[in-house]
Amino acid sequence: MAETQLKRPSPACAISEARLDVEAVLREAEEPEAGAELSRNTGAADERGVFGVPTFLVGDEMFWGQDRLDFFGRAVEASDTT
């Protein structure tokens, strides 16, 4: 592993940092419905033309990449979703 590569936290560490119940989240992730939901969401993303991570949609407008978060935030503020 190159020294310049970022180390990713383990799923359990990330779940814990989000102040969620690690055991419950990991147990739920193993449920068949979780896999089915992932498959549905992946299919929906493919249909919408998603090709990068992170990707955010506001209506039909797509924002992808961390450098677009400001644009995404402005689009959310400008949208009338209430």
JOLIN-V213954 format. One record per residue. N is the residue number from 1. PSI is psi in degrees with one decimal (* if undefined). D_CENTER is the distance of its C-alpha to the mean C-alpha in Angstrom with 2 decimals. Layout:
BEGIN
n=N psi=PSI d_center=D_CENTER
n=N psi=PSI d_center=D_CENTER
END
This chain:
BEGIN
n=1 psi=128.2 d_center=25.51
n=2 psi=144.7 d_center=26.10
n=3 psi=-22.2 d_center=26.39
n=4 psi=-10.7 d_center=24.23
n=5 psi=141.0 d_center=21.09
n=6 psi=143.3 d_center=18.62
n=7 psi=132.9 d_center=18.48
n=8 psi=139.4 d_center=15.23
n=9 psi=152.5 d_center=15.53
n=10 psi=156.2 d_center=15.99
n=11 psi=-41.4 d_center=13.59
n=12 psi=-40.1 d_center=16.44
n=13 psi=-44.6 d_center=16.72
n=14 psi=-40.2 d_center=13.15
n=15 psi=-43.8 d_center=13.58
n=16 psi=-42.5 d_center=16.99
n=17 psi=-26.2 d_center=16.08
n=18 psi=3.1 d_center=13.90
n=19 psi=39.0 d_center=17.25
n=20 psi=163.2 d_center=16.36
n=21 psi=107.0 d_center=18.81
n=22 psi=-50.8 d_center=18.00
n=23 psi=-41.4 d_center=20.34
n=24 psi=-42.7 d_center=19.22
n=25 psi=-45.8 d_center=15.49
n=26 psi=-38.0 d_center=16.57
n=27 psi=-44.6 d_center=19.22
n=28 psi=-35.2 d_center=17.02
n=29 psi=-23.8 d_center=14.69
n=30 psi=-8.9 d_center=18.02
n=31 psi=143.7 d_center=19.01
n=32 psi=-35.7 d_center=19.59
n=33 psi=-31.3 d_center=17.78
n=34 psi=-42.9 d_center=14.43
n=35 psi=-39.3 d_center=15.10
n=36 psi=-40.9 d_center=16.33
n=37 psi=-40.7 d_center=13.35
n=38 psi=-43.2 d_center=11.10
n=39 psi=-43.0 d_center=13.93
n=40 psi=-45.8 d_center=14.17
n=41 psi=-38.9 d_center=10.62
n=42 psi=-41.5 d_center=11.10
n=43 psi=-43.2 d_center=14.49
n=44 psi=-40.3 d_center=13.57
n=45 psi=-41.7 d_center=11.27
n=46 psi=-42.8 d_center=14.28
n=47 psi=-32.0 d_center=16.67
n=48 psi=-6.1 d_center=15.17
n=49 psi=17.9 d_center=15.44
n=50 psi=134.4 d_center=11.93
n=51 psi=-1.1 d_center=12.77
n=52 psi=170.4 d_center=10.70
n=53 psi=134.4 d_center=7.59
n=54 psi=152.3 d_center=6.28
n=55 psi=135.7 d_center=7.63
n=56 psi=141.4 d_center=8.64
n=57 psi=133.6 d_center=11.60
n=58 psi=104.2 d_center=14.54
n=59 psi=-124.5 d_center=17.06
n=60 psi=1.9 d_center=17.71
n=61 psi=128.0 d_center=16.81
n=62 psi=136.9 d_center=13.93
n=63 psi=130.6 d_center=12.73
n=64 psi=148.8 d_center=11.20
n=65 psi=144.0 d_center=11.52
n=66 psi=-27.4 d_center=11.75
n=67 psi=-4.7 d_center=15.34
n=68 psi=6.8 d_center=14.61
n=69 psi=-34.5 d_center=13.12
n=70 psi=-44.1 d_center=16.73
n=71 psi=-42.1 d_center=17.23
n=72 psi=-46.4 d_center=14.17
n=73 psi=-41.9 d_center=15.57
n=74 psi=-38.3 d_center=18.98
n=75 psi=-40.3 d_center=18.01
n=76 psi=-45.8 d_center=16.57
n=77 psi=-35.9 d_center=19.78
n=78 psi=-21.6 d_center=21.91
n=79 psi=149.6 d_center=20.64
n=80 psi=85.3 d_center=22.59
n=81 psi=10.5 d_center=20.20
n=82 psi=* d_center=22.45
END
